[in-house]
Amino acid sequence: MLIILSKQNDQTITLCFIEEPTANYLNDLLQQSYSLLDQYDAYQEVVIDMEKVNYIDSTGITYLIGLYKNLVRKNKKMRIKGARKEIRELFNIVNLTELFQVEA
């Protein structure tokens, strides 16, 4: 398991990454995240908890962009929390902070 689901309330679902979102895990990551989200419908926001993530590669960034676009099509929001300083800086450099909120 690469992701743990934590349903905070009816409005917010948190996906906690327990492995680095990299090319090595992309297929499992996609399958697990969409499978978990498909179990619920009433949520309005997905929070990606990256507290345990030390590294993300371009494939992981592409995954986050794809997840964001999928959620926008469903009129849902996404934000990142718990990202390390280096990851937040990377997100800023590639303009991900213009798509979704990134918190420490």
VMD Tcl script that builds the backbone (N, CA, C; Angstrom):
set m [mol new atoms 312]
animate dup $m
set s [atomselect $m all]
$s set {name element resname resid chain x y z} {
  {N N MET 1 A 0.835 -1.180 0.000}
  {CA C MET 1 A 0.000 0.000 0.000}
  {C C MET 1 A 0.880 1.244 0.000}
  {N N LEU 2 A 0.625 2.154 -0.925}
  {CA C LEU 2 A 1.403 3.385 -1.052}
  {C C LEU 2 A 0.705 4.579 -0.431}
  {N N ILE 3 A -0.613 4.442 -0.255}
  {CA C ILE 3 A -1.432 5.539 0.236}
  {C C ILE 3 A -2.339 5.008 1.336}
  {N N ILE 4 A -2.531 5.830 2.349}
  {CA C ILE 4 A -3.511 5.516 3.389}
  {C C ILE 4 A -4.600 6.575 3.307}
  {N N LEU 5 A -5.841 6.142 3.318}
  {CA C LEU 5 A -6.980 7.050 3.259}
  {C C LEU 5 A -7.388 7.441 4.669}
  {N N SER 6 A -7.598 8.734 4.846}
  {CA C SER 6 A -8.100 9.238 6.117}
  {C C SER 6 A -9.251 10.170 5.799}
  {N N LYS 7 A -10.459 9.744 6.110}
  {CA C LYS 7 A -11.630 10.579 5.843}
  {C C LYS 7 A -11.864 11.452 7.059}
  {N N GLN 8 A -11.548 12.744 6.934}
  {CA C GLN 8 A -11.652 13.654 8.067}
  {C C GLN 8 A -13.102 14.006 8.393}
  {N N ASN 9 A -13.871 14.234 7.357}
  {CA C ASN 9 A -15.296 14.526 7.529}
  {C C ASN 9 A -15.958 14.299 6.170}
  {N N ASP 10 A -17.206 14.639 6.054}
  {CA C ASP 10 A -17.901 14.402 4.786}
  {C C ASP 10 A -17.388 15.286 3.657}
  {N N GLN 11 A -16.712 16.378 3.993}
  {CA C GLN 11 A -16.248 17.323 2.995}
  {C C GLN 11 A -14.813 17.079 2.530}
  {N N THR 12 A -13.990 16.469 3.390}
  {CA C THR 12 A -12.558 16.356 3.107}
  {C C THR 12 A -12.065 14.925 3.231}
  {N N ILE 13 A -11.307 14.507 2.234}
  {CA C ILE 13 A -10.640 13.211 2.265}
  {C C ILE 13 A -9.146 13.477 2.190}
  {N N THR 14 A -8.377 12.833 3.068}
  {CA C THR 14 A -6.925 12.982 3.059}
  {C C THR 14 A -6.285 11.693 2.575}
  {N N LEU 15 A -5.403 11.836 1.593}
  {CA C LEU 15 A -4.596 10.719 1.125}
  {C C LEU 15 A -3.189 10.913 1.675}
  {N N CYS 16 A -2.755 9.999 2.515}
  {CA C CYS 16 A -1.432 10.086 3.133}
  {C C CYS 16 A -0.461 9.210 2.358}
  {N N PHE 17 A 0.543 9.816 1.745}
  {CA C PHE 17 A 1.557 9.057 1.016}
  {C C PHE 17 A 2.491 8.411 2.032}
  {N N ILE 18 A 2.704 7.112 1.898}
  {CA C ILE 18 A 3.648 6.431 2.781}
  {C C ILE 18 A 4.864 5.938 2.002}
  {N N GLU 19 A 4.892 6.211 0.713}
  {CA C GLU 19 A 6.045 5.943 -0.159}
  {C C GLU 19 A 6.241 7.177 -1.034}
  {N N GLU 20 A 7.428 7.323 -1.568}
  {CA C GLU 20 A 7.700 8.435 -2.471}
  {C C GLU 20 A 6.892 8.276 -3.763}
  {N N PRO 21 A 6.243 9.362 -4.216}
  {CA C PRO 21 A 5.509 9.303 -5.485}
  {C C PRO 21 A 6.486 9.426 -6.660}
  {N N THR 22 A 7.012 8.298 -7.074}
  {CA C THR 22 A 8.001 8.269 -8.146}
  {C C THR 22 A 7.576 7.271 -9.223}
  {N N ALA 23 A 8.350 7.229 -10.299}
  {CA C ALA 23 A 8.050 6.339 -11.426}
  {C C ALA 23 A 7.952 4.882 -10.999}
  {N N ASN 24 A 8.722 4.486 -9.999}
  {CA C ASN 24 A 8.711 3.095 -9.533}
  {C C ASN 24 A 7.339 2.647 -9.046}
  {N N TYR 25 A 6.547 3.590 -8.567}
  {CA C TYR 25 A 5.266 3.251 -7.948}
  {C C TYR 25 A 4.058 3.806 -8.693}
  {N N LEU 26 A 4.258 4.373 -9.877}
  {CA C LEU 26 A 3.179 5.097 -10.549}
  {C C LEU 26 A 1.918 4.270 -10.754}
  {N N ASN 27 A 2.019 3.097 -11.324}
  {CA C ASN 27 A 0.818 2.295 -11.593}
  {C C ASN 27 A 0.058 1.969 -10.317}
  {N N ASP 28 A 0.766 1.561 -9.275}
  {CA C ASP 28 A 0.111 1.265 -7.996}
  {C C ASP 28 A -0.502 2.523 -7.393}
  {N N LEU 29 A 0.211 3.622 -7.506}
  {CA C LEU 29 A -0.268 4.889 -6.966}
  {C C LEU 29 A -1.566 5.314 -7.640}
  {N N LEU 30 A -1.598 5.236 -8.963}
  {CA C LEU 30 A -2.812 5.588 -9.705}
  {C C LEU 30 A -3.976 4.691 -9.310}
  {N N GLN 31 A -3.742 3.396 -9.303}
  {CA C GLN 31 A -4.799 2.444 -8.982}
  {C C GLN 31 A -5.334 2.662 -7.567}
  {N N GLN 32 A -4.436 2.802 -6.613}
  {CA C GLN 32 A -4.867 2.946 -5.223}
  {C C GLN 32 A -5.596 4.256 -4.976}
  {N N SER 33 A -5.076 5.349 -5.500}
  {CA C SER 33 A -5.704 6.638 -5.215}
  {C C SER 33 A -7.097 6.728 -5.833}
  {N N TYR 34 A -7.242 6.343 -7.096}
  {CA C TYR 34 A -8.564 6.423 -7.723}
  {C C TYR 34 A -9.534 5.410 -7.118}
  {N N SER 35 A -9.051 4.263 -6.720}
  {CA C SER 35 A -9.895 3.276 -6.064}
  {C C SER 35 A -10.414 3.816 -4.727}
  {N N LEU 36 A -9.543 4.445 -3.968}
  {CA C LEU 36 A -9.957 5.013 -2.686}
  {C C LEU 36 A -10.959 6.147 -2.881}
  {N N LEU 37 A -10.699 7.030 -3.819}
  {CA C LEU 37 A -11.594 8.167 -4.044}
  {C C LEU 37 A -12.937 7.743 -4.612}
  {N N ASP 38 A -12.959 6.685 -5.392}
  {CA C ASP 38 A -14.213 6.204 -5.976}
  {C C ASP 38 A -15.175 5.644 -4.933}
  {N N GLN 39 A -14.668 5.373 -3.742}
  {CA C GLN 39 A -15.519 4.842 -2.680}
  {C C GLN 39 A -16.436 5.907 -2.087}
  {N N TYR 40 A -16.115 7.182 -2.345}
  {CA C TYR 40 A -16.865 8.288 -1.761}
  {C C TYR 40 A -17.302 9.238 -2.867}
  {N N ASP 41 A -18.363 9.970 -2.605}
  {CA C ASP 41 A -18.831 10.915 -3.609}
  {C C ASP 41 A -19.079 12.301 -3.029}
  {N N ALA 42 A -19.419 12.378 -1.771}
  {CA C ALA 42 A -19.865 13.638 -1.187}
  {C C ALA 42 A -18.728 14.595 -0.844}
  {N N TYR 43 A -17.495 14.157 -0.883}
  {CA C TYR 43 A -16.390 15.037 -0.494}
  {C C TYR 43 A -16.242 16.197 -1.475}
  {N N GLN 44 A -15.701 17.301 -0.968}
  {CA C GLN 44 A -15.467 18.474 -1.800}
  {C C GLN 44 A -13.985 18.767 -2.005}
  {N N GLU 45 A -13.135 18.167 -1.141}
  {CA C GLU 45 A -11.713 18.461 -1.206}
  {C C GLU 45 A -10.891 17.219 -0.902}
  {N N VAL 46 A -9.775 17.099 -1.627}
  {CA C VAL 46 A -8.805 16.051 -1.351}
  {C C VAL 46 A -7.534 16.727 -0.862}
  {N N VAL 47 A -7.059 16.284 0.291}
  {CA C VAL 47 A -5.805 16.778 0.851}
  {C C VAL 47 A -4.771 15.678 0.664}
  {N N ILE 48 A -3.647 16.021 0.057}
  {CA C ILE 48 A -2.546 15.088 -0.111}
  {C C ILE 48 A -1.547 15.367 1.007}
  {N N ASP 49 A -1.406 14.426 1.926}
  {CA C ASP 49 A -0.478 14.569 3.041}
  {C C ASP 49 A 0.882 14.013 2.615}
  {N N MET 50 A 1.859 14.908 2.502}
  {CA C MET 50 A 3.192 14.523 2.028}
  {C C MET 50 A 4.233 14.567 3.151}
  {N N GLU 51 A 3.771 14.462 4.388}
  {CA C GLU 51 A 4.670 14.547 5.533}
  {C C GLU 51 A 5.789 13.505 5.489}
  {N N LYS 52 A 5.503 12.313 4.986}
  {CA C LYS 52 A 6.501 11.233 4.959}
  {C C LYS 52 A 7.276 11.170 3.642}
  {N N VAL 53 A 7.035 12.131 2.754}
  {CA C VAL 53 A 7.684 12.126 1.445}
  {C C VAL 53 A 8.967 12.950 1.504}
  {N N ASN 54 A 10.068 12.305 1.160}
  {CA C ASN 54 A 11.360 12.989 1.121}
  {C C ASN 54 A 11.764 13.372 -0.289}
  {N N TYR 55 A 11.152 12.739 -1.283}
  {CA C TYR 55 A 11.560 12.945 -2.667}
  {C C TYR 55 A 10.368 12.722 -3.585}
  {N N ILE 56 A 10.295 13.530 -4.625}
  {CA C ILE 56 A 9.294 13.340 -5.676}
  {C C ILE 56 A 9.991 13.584 -7.014}
  {N N ASP 57 A 9.714 12.741 -7.999}
  {CA C ASP 57 A 10.323 12.933 -9.319}
  {C C ASP 57 A 9.279 13.506 -10.279}
  {N N SER 58 A 9.663 13.669 -11.538}
  {CA C SER 58 A 8.763 14.267 -12.524}
  {C C SER 58 A 7.500 13.425 -12.726}
  {N N THR 59 A 7.620 12.112 -12.582}
  {CA C THR 59 A 6.455 11.240 -12.708}
  {C C THR 59 A 5.476 11.505 -11.562}
  {N N GLY 60 A 5.991 11.704 -10.370}
  {CA C GLY 60 A 5.144 12.034 -9.222}
  {C C GLY 60 A 4.443 13.360 -9.408}
  {N N ILE 61 A 5.154 14.329 -9.960}
  {CA C ILE 61 A 4.546 15.637 -10.243}
  {C C ILE 61 A 3.454 15.485 -11.293}
  {N N THR 62 A 3.720 14.703 -12.322}
  {CA C THR 62 A 2.717 14.453 -13.356}
  {C C THR 62 A 1.483 13.776 -12.763}
  {N N TYR 63 A 1.697 12.836 -11.851}
  {CA C TYR 63 A 0.583 12.180 -11.159}
  {C C TYR 63 A -0.272 13.216 -10.431}
  {N N LEU 64 A 0.373 14.133 -9.684}
  {CA C LEU 64 A -0.371 15.149 -8.929}
  {C C LEU 64 A -1.169 16.056 -9.859}
  {N N ILE 65 A -0.575 16.430 -10.983}
  {CA C ILE 65 A -1.285 17.276 -11.957}
  {C C ILE 65 A -2.485 16.517 -12.519}
  {N N GLY 66 A -2.301 15.244 -12.849}
  {CA C GLY 66 A -3.407 14.434 -13.364}
  {C C GLY 66 A -4.525 14.282 -12.350}
  {N N LEU 67 A -4.160 14.046 -11.092}
  {CA C LEU 67 A -5.160 13.933 -10.030}
  {C C LEU 67 A -5.911 15.245 -9.875}
  {N N TYR 68 A -5.178 16.352 -9.884}
  {CA C TYR 68 A -5.795 17.677 -9.784}
  {C C TYR 68 A -6.805 17.885 -10.920}
  {N N LYS 69 A -6.402 17.597 -12.158}
  {CA C LYS 69 A -7.296 17.783 -13.303}
  {C C LYS 69 A -8.538 16.904 -13.199}
  {N N ASN 70 A -8.359 15.675 -12.738}
  {CA C ASN 70 A -9.484 14.762 -12.547}
  {C C ASN 70 A -10.460 15.325 -11.517}
  {N N LEU 71 A -9.933 15.860 -10.439}
  {CA C LEU 71 A -10.782 16.420 -9.386}
  {C C LEU 71 A -11.502 17.683 -9.859}
  {N N VAL 72 A -10.813 18.535 -10.613}
  {CA C VAL 72 A -11.435 19.753 -11.133}
  {C C VAL 72 A -12.620 19.406 -12.020}
  {N N ARG 73 A -12.480 18.360 -12.851}
  {CA C ARG 73 A -13.596 17.924 -13.701}
  {C C ARG 73 A -14.810 17.521 -12.866}
  {N N LYS 74 A -14.563 17.089 -11.644}
  {CA C LYS 74 A -15.648 16.681 -10.751}
  {C C LYS 74 A -16.057 17.810 -9.793}
  {N N ASN 75 A -15.547 19.026 -10.050}
  {CA C ASN 75 A -15.823 20.200 -9.216}
  {C C ASN 75 A -15.349 20.018 -7.777}
  {N N LYS 76 A -14.187 19.411 -7.628}
  {CA C LYS 76 A -13.602 19.191 -6.309}
  {C C LYS 76 A -12.260 19.913 -6.239}
  {N N LYS 77 A -11.807 20.166 -5.027}
  {CA C LYS 77 A -10.557 20.888 -4.804}
  {C C LYS 77 A -9.472 19.932 -4.337}
  {N N MET 78 A -8.229 20.406 -4.457}
  {CA C MET 78 A -7.097 19.617 -3.979}
  {C C MET 78 A -6.079 20.564 -3.359}
  {N N ARG 79 A -5.447 20.099 -2.285}
  {CA C ARG 79 A -4.338 20.844 -1.706}
  {C C ARG 79 A -3.321 19.864 -1.144}
  {N N ILE 80 A -2.102 20.357 -0.995}
  {CA C ILE 80 A -0.994 19.568 -0.474}
  {C C ILE 80 A -0.684 20.081 0.920}
  {N N LYS 81 A -0.447 19.173 1.857}
  {CA C LYS 81 A -0.006 19.607 3.185}
  {C C LYS 81 A 1.176 18.744 3.626}
  {N N GLY 82 A 1.964 19.298 4.515}
  {CA C GLY 82 A 3.077 18.556 5.092}
  {C C GLY 82 A 4.280 18.404 4.185}
  {N N ALA 83 A 4.338 19.181 3.095}
  {CA C ALA 83 A 5.461 19.061 2.163}
  {C C ALA 83 A 6.719 19.694 2.764}
  {N N ARG 84 A 7.833 19.007 2.594}
  {CA C ARG 84 A 9.123 19.530 3.049}
  {C C ARG 84 A 9.476 20.792 2.269}
  {N N LYS 85 A 10.363 21.583 2.836}
  {CA C LYS 85 A 10.765 22.844 2.216}
  {C C LYS 85 A 11.267 22.634 0.787}
  {N N GLU 86 A 12.087 21.617 0.559}
  {CA C GLU 86 A 12.635 21.367 -0.772}
  {C C GLU 86 A 11.543 21.019 -1.782}
  {N N ILE 87 A 10.559 20.283 -1.345}
  {CA C ILE 87 A 9.450 19.914 -2.234}
  {C C ILE 87 A 8.570 21.126 -2.517}
  {N N ARG 88 A 8.327 21.934 -1.505}
  {CA C ARG 88 A 7.551 23.167 -1.721}
  {C C ARG 88 A 8.260 24.087 -2.709}
  {N N GLU 89 A 9.579 24.182 -2.582}
  {CA C GLU 89 A 10.352 25.015 -3.513}
  {C C GLU 89 A 10.262 24.461 -4.936}
  {N N LEU 90 A 10.349 23.153 -5.090}
  {CA C LEU 90 A 10.209 22.527 -6.403}
  {C C LEU 90 A 8.826 22.821 -6.985}
  {N N PHE 91 A 7.781 22.661 -6.181}
  {CA C PHE 91 A 6.422 22.949 -6.645}
  {C C PHE 91 A 6.299 24.400 -7.088}
  {N N ASN 92 A 6.959 25.296 -6.372}
  {CA C ASN 92 A 6.930 26.710 -6.733}
  {C C ASN 92 A 7.642 26.938 -8.064}
  {N N ILE 93 A 8.788 26.299 -8.261}
  {CA C ILE 93 A 9.568 26.450 -9.500}
  {C C ILE 93 A 8.772 25.979 -10.716}
  {N N VAL 94 A 8.054 24.868 -10.582}
  {CA C VAL 94 A 7.288 24.331 -11.714}
  {C C VAL 94 A 5.847 24.845 -11.740}
  {N N ASN 95 A 5.579 25.875 -10.955}
  {CA C ASN 95 A 4.292 26.581 -10.934}
  {C C ASN 95 A 3.106 25.749 -10.474}
  {N N LEU 96 A 3.338 24.699 -9.727}
  {CA C LEU 96 A 2.210 23.925 -9.200}
  {C C LEU 96 A 1.422 24.733 -8.171}
  {N N THR 97 A 2.078 25.683 -7.540}
  {CA C THR 97 A 1.391 26.497 -6.533}
  {C C THR 97 A 0.320 27.386 -7.167}
  {N N GLU 98 A 0.346 27.512 -8.485}
  {CA C GLU 98 A -0.715 28.238 -9.176}
  {C C GLU 98 A -1.956 27.365 -9.382}
  {N N LEU 99 A -1.762 26.038 -9.341}
  {CA C LEU 99 A -2.885 25.116 -9.509}
  {C C LEU 99 A -3.581 24.814 -8.187}
  {N N PHE 100 A -2.774 24.495 -7.181}
  {CA C PHE 100 A -3.350 24.130 -5.892}
  {C C PHE 100 A -2.498 24.646 -4.754}
  {N N GLN 101 A -3.110 24.713 -3.588}
  {CA C GLN 101 A -2.466 25.225 -2.388}
  {C C GLN 101 A -1.439 24.210 -1.876}
  {N N VAL 102 A -0.260 24.693 -1.500}
  {CA C VAL 102 A 0.795 23.848 -0.951}
  {C C VAL 102 A 1.176 24.413 0.404}
  {N N GLU 103 A 1.000 23.580 1.444}
  {CA C GLU 103 A 1.264 23.996 2.821}
  {C C GLU 103 A 2.426 23.225 3.409}
  {N N ALA 104 A 3.067 23.848 4.369}
  {CA C ALA 104 A 4.169 23.172 5.092}
  {C C ALA 104 A 3.618 22.092 5.990}
}
mol reanalyze $m
mol bondsrecalc $m
mol representation Tube
mol addrep $m
